[in-house]
Amino acid sequence: ALDKMGSWYAHQLTTTFSMSVAPAGASTTAYGDRGWTTFERRVSQLVKASDVTNWRTLADASVVRTVGPCGGGAYIEPPMHPRAFAAALARKTFTNGRSDCELVAGLYHDTLAGSLGHLDTLVYENCGWGDEEVARLAEALEWAREATKLVLQGNPRIGRRGYAALAAALRDSRAAPKLRLIRADYPTAELRA
C-alpha cells in the first residue's frame, strides 16, 4: 500500500485536507517542518487544478482563497524536481529519522513520475505563478512523458525569464517529448512547441 500512497494525495479527483495549524498550546513540530506532511502537501499539488469556481482539491484553512483573475494566489505550487525535493526533505523532521527521509524521497519520485507521466494535459491555471515557479515546473517536465498540452493561463506574473526557462527545458528531448501546445497569457494566447 505504501507504493500507492502518493496517488491517494495526488489524484485529480481527491480532496486533500491540510491541518497546517496546530491548536493553541500544542507542543508539536510545526506542520511545515515535518517530512511526511511536506510530502503529502507537495504531492497534493502535482496535478490538481487551481480553479476558484470549484471545490478546492487542496483545502487548508490557513490559506486565504481570493477571487479574481489570479484566484489561486500561488495556492498550487509547481512540481519540484526529485533532487530539489530530497534536499528540502533532508531539512525536515521525521519520527523514524533518516530511514523515513529516504523512503519519502523515493515515494515522491514515484508519485511525480506516475502523476505527470500519464497526463495528456497539464493544467496550472490561475496559480499566481511568476518566473520562478515556471522555472521549477520546467525542471520537472522530463516526467511529463505523455503531455501534449500545457495550460498556464491566468498567471500574468510569468515573464520573459519564465518562458525562457520553459523553452530551454523543452529543447531537451527528455522534457515533455509530446508537448505540442502551450496556452499562456504572454506573449501570445497560444505558443506552439
Backbone hydrogen bonds, N-H to C=O, Kabsch-Sander energy under -0.5 kcal/mol:
donor,donor_aa,acceptor,acceptor_aa,energy
4,K,1,A,-1.0
5,M,1,A,-0.6
5,M,2,L,-0.9
7,S,4,K,-0.9
8,W,4,K,-0.9
8,W,5,M,-1.0
9,Y,5,M,-1.0
10,A,6,G,-2.7
11,H,7,S,-1.8
14,T,11,H,-1.4
16,T,14,T,-0.5
16,T,57,T,-2.7
17,F,15,T,-0.5
18,S,16,T,-0.6
18,S,59,A,-3.3
19,M,17,F,-0.6
20,S,18,S,-1.2
22,A,20,S,-0.5
26,A,23,P,-2.1
28,T,26,A,-0.9
33,D,30,A,-1.7
34,R,31,Y,-1.4
35,G,93,T,-2.6
38,T,34,R,-1.4
39,F,35,G,-2.2
40,E,36,W,-2.6
41,R,37,T,-2.4
42,R,38,T,-2.4
43,V,39,F,-2.7
44,S,40,E,-1.4
45,Q,42,R,-1.2
46,L,43,V,-0.9
51,D,49,A,-0.8
52,V,50,S,-0.6
54,N,51,D,-0.9
59,A,16,T,-3.1
60,D,58,L,-0.5
61,A,18,S,-0.5
63,V,60,D,-2.0
64,V,62,S,-0.6
66,T,64,V,-0.6
66,T,71,G,-1.0
71,G,68,G,-1.5
72,G,126,N,-1.4
73,G,70,C,-2.0
74,A,127,C,-2.1
75,Y,72,G,-1.3
77,E,75,Y,-0.6
85,F,81,H,-2.5
86,A,82,P,-2.6
87,A,83,R,-2.1
88,A,84,A,-2.2
89,L,85,F,-2.8
90,A,86,A,-1.7
91,R,88,A,-1.2
92,K,89,L,-2.1
93,T,33,D,-2.8
97,G,94,F,-0.8
99,S,96,N,-0.8
100,D,97,G,-0.8
101,C,97,G,-1.4
102,E,98,R,-2.2
103,L,99,S,-1.9
104,V,100,D,-3.0
105,A,101,C,-2.2
106,G,102,E,-1.9
107,L,103,L,-2.3
108,Y,104,V,-2.4
109,H,105,A,-2.0
110,D,106,G,-2.4
111,T,107,L,-2.5
112,L,108,Y,-3.0
113,A,109,H,-2.5
114,G,110,D,-2.3
115,S,111,T,-2.9
116,L,112,L,-2.4
117,G,112,L,-0.6
117,G,113,A,-1.2
118,H,114,G,-0.6
118,H,115,S,-0.6
119,L,116,L,-0.8
122,L,149,K,-2.5
123,V,121,T,-0.6
124,Y,122,L,-0.6
124,Y,151,V,-2.9
126,N,153,Q,-1.9
128,G,154,G,-0.6
131,D,157,R,-0.6
134,V,130,G,-1.9
135,A,131,D,-2.2
136,R,132,E,-1.9
137,L,133,E,-2.3
138,A,134,V,-2.7
139,E,135,A,-1.5
140,A,136,R,-0.9
140,A,137,L,-1.1
141,L,137,L,-0.7
141,L,138,A,-0.9
143,W,140,A,-1.8
144,A,141,L,-1.6
145,R,143,W,-1.6
148,T,120,D,-3.3
149,K,120,D,-1.8
150,L,181,L,-2.2
151,V,122,L,-3.1
152,L,150,L,-0.6
152,L,183,R,-3.7
155,N,152,L,-0.7
157,R,129,W,-0.7
158,I,155,N,-1.9
163,Y,159,G,-2.3
164,A,160,R,-2.6
165,A,161,R,-2.0
166,L,162,G,-2.1
167,A,163,Y,-2.7
168,A,164,A,-2.5
169,A,165,A,-2.1
170,L,166,L,-2.2
171,R,167,A,-1.1
172,D,169,A,-1.3
175,A,172,D,-1.6
176,A,141,L,-2.2
176,A,174,R,-0.7
179,L,176,A,-1.8
180,R,148,T,-2.8
181,L,148,T,-1.8
182,I,191,L,-2.5
183,R,150,L,-2.8
184,A,182,I,-0.6
184,A,189,A,-1.6
191,L,182,I,-3.0
193,A,180,R,-1.2
